């Protein structure tokens, strides 16, 4: 038997990965809400959050890896991957 926090299989690992992402999203949503309560415009906060995210990713993975990842962003935006209230047909 493995350690308590060690996933038993790929499905368990994905479930844990999803849980961590949901938790992180909750923190970010609260930060956006707090900024809004303080009168910070959403677009200004989003720019700072994006800058912070990119600098963190560069620190973790390096400039080339992040540049490669970011090269895919225009296509993802155009295909609606970041549009929350779109209608799928």
Protein Blocks (a to p, Z undefined) as FASTA:
>chain_A
ZZfklcfblklmmmmmmmmmmmmmmmmmmmmmmmmmnopafklmmmmmmmmmmmmmmmmn
ojklmmmmmmmmmmmmmnopmmmbbccZZ
